[in-house]
């Protein structure tokens, strides 16, 4: 490619003659790795014109660089970065100067160093990825997603693609969610009670900002989704973790002063527990007693391939007390970043205003593509396909875990994509995971899901949403072997 | 029973091909429980006749639904709703209830009611849209954007499309910005100093959260981008508005206790003033004196079609004191929601962690599409095309404004897409805008750009980024006429 003339600047404060400055500018471009071998430089005429210097000045500078073998000339076709030019260091070029800023003081609020563990970006390179929440290329309906995306890129959809919705969303996506997605969870909602978010993460974050302050009190399931704990600790509200049992969150353990209760009733994260109907009623009663709100993360309800899912807690909500969080990222792909909030207008109004201030709205093209994928029935077809595949993998997982004597702590009656596992007390699963990773096996240590200082260290999660059936039993065997060695 | 053909109809406002509309109509009928398992669909001939479409269209739609298991075919006797079709919910959606929640108490923080004015969503329906910051379908390179999006949807890019980047970005987009976009502004930055954001709005919001608290002090240009004022007031920091002059922000008016200075040096928003080189040096010196940081919103630098733009303030920053905000939304389309932050690592680290907590990362597909559009040179070509068109419109605007005696307050030496206008003192431009809107003319009242209680009411913005050249002078005449009537 030709290096665009616009990337050449004479610094107002630069030293030396114009010719030297030009030489230096190009040499630095090459040394810093910005200009690469074989790339074409602007013609002397163009560069001279752009910099407002005489053409001869540029010609002399180029000639100098030829002599130093930074450049080479190809007859009439011009000047190129030479392969003999000094190679840029393969480490990142050093900053031009050291900061004079005291960042320790300058930063008003810190957000780094949360509990959310980082997962290997190259998880797909591992042979036994028992990893959670990544898209399996073999299950995703790539072809039809592509068709829908293309259609959403068409001239007829130009407005949906390009317009600034300000604080609004794509009406077609909202309508589909209201008429088809929510009714399947027993929820009826008006468009004004629905807000599209950048995934469930964004929905939970917006909800926390609107409902919680430093003076307010939240109840979290323990264990729970670790990113949610980070969101709440950043909000500086008082957090009470409540240990879940085999039926999920126990209502009578919720303190009287609670303002907001975060729960995953249909499918507890990470234990996979499903809250029975009578406990759901008790939970709603408890919330009414303490005048608390409930934030329901209805996560993975689509993955109910063993039994139809129970209706959402929100469907039993007579008070408008439940705020519902849904997501398409799990069942489509996480990079999609598309979820939604359902709640009473006064709440949605504030969440919408905050979203507008933070990011305006999720990109229109993505909303429209999802609207097509959903309304053309591809989404349901994909869910069925995924369900069938997950069902098959689950059967193989259970057999393998029985064969190798692994202990399942939570399995989920309706389906799901993972098992919550318990190793012997003496096993530290952080350590276990590192050892397994070095052998090509990815598991998720359970520690990060728990609250407090005395967290259990012997739990872990085994997901089967990304591992091929054929590798499951060999992978499970390796986990069992490693546990036996560590115990 | 056979579903009566009369219950099928194509919505007049429906989008997509006829085949997709039919597919969608049937899929939704099944999902909403209107069509039950085993029910017979009308024959392709009957339905085609009824809808007035070709029979093959209906046949293809039915075939697609067969593939997705919504329908099954019984030899000669036709198509039926399949028992494998997704079942509608068997539980009744909850009835609407009045909220028992006291939302006045339940909401911890309010975000609604900001200063940002809402613009008509249907602006494109107006004959004279002197509206700012919307995409002009005649200028946007839709075809090549579509090609790049298609490429980014390909199998080779599956990971870029679907992966959960956690807190990271698409390395290809980052690399392009580092090597090609920033150098054009005289800035050299490492990948670790760049963060992709959901538009400049999101960049400014993240920056505010990281740098400002209730105890810290910010300086804002007055007038300025109104959404920025909302962001700062939500952060509850102390804000000092500093009135700009014809050269932009005057450094000596910045109070000594300032922590963060927000400025638009290359192209002041909304007055279009460009800060001269000596004032930029003075501003950097002033920031050093007061140990303040500078947030540079380098807005519309691509729209410099009269003269090449001056290098960014960040290019003169020896201290790491300047945080740079760039955006692709203005020059591509606002619905894209794609911008970036450039700053020292300690700052970017915190902004990245906050972004991860708020929304994880901007959708991968959009980052990759932009990376292609930029690296294939389509972006530069589009900027040139836009520049030429804006140049032409600007000439016509200036002629018309002279002819009709409109007073320009700020015009921008380098180009841009709008004029900052001053009406006679006696004219209230809020009122003026409403009257003009009823006549098909959209202008932006200036009031919302100013701070404080005694805001000037006689300023307004006339943008030419969305109005066809042919309508400019008639539109300007109407503005002049209305002003004369109001004065």
Interface residues (C-beta under 8 A of the other chain):
Chain A: X1 X4 X6 X7 X9 X11 X12 X13 X29 X32 X34 X50 X92 X93 X95 X96 X97 X98 X99 X100 X101 X102 X103 X106 X107 X108 X109 X110 X111 X112 X113 X114 X116 X118 X119 X121 X124 X133 X134 X135 X137 X140 X142 X145 X146 X149 X150 X151 X153 X154 X155 X156 X157 X158 X159 X160 X161 X162 X163 X164 X165 X166 X167 X168 X172 X179 X180 X182 X183 X184 X185 X186 X187 X188 X198 X199 X201 X202 X205 X209 X210 X211 X212 X213 X216 X227 X230 X231 X234 X259 X288 X291 X293 X308 X311 X314 X315 X316 X317 X318 X319 X320 X321 X333 X334 X335 X336 X337 X344 X346 X347 X349 X350 X352 X353 X354 X356 X357 X358 X359 X360 X361 X362 X363 X364 X365 X366 X372 X375 X376 X377 X378 X380 X381 X383 X384
Chain B: X15 X16 X20 X23 X24 X27 X28 X31 X32 X65 X67 X68 X69 X70 X84 X86 X87 X88 X89 X90 X91 X92 X93 X94 X95 X96 X97 X98 X99 X100 X101 X102 X103 X106 X107 X108 X109 X110 X111 X112 X113 X114 X116 X118 X119 X121 X124 X133 X134 X135 X137 X140 X142 X145 X146 X149 X150 X153 X154 X155 X158 X159 X160 X161 X162 X163 X164 X165 X166 X167 X168 X179 X180 X183 X184 X186 X188 X190 X191 X192 X193 X198 X199 X201 X202 X205 X209 X210 X211 X212 X213 X216 X227 X230 X231 X234 X259 X277 X288 X291 X293 X308 X311 X315 X316 X318 X319 X320 X321 X329 X333 X334 X335 X336 X337 X344 X346 X347 X349 X350 X352 X353 X354 X356 X357 X358 X359 X360 X361 X362 X363 X364 X365 X366 X377 X380
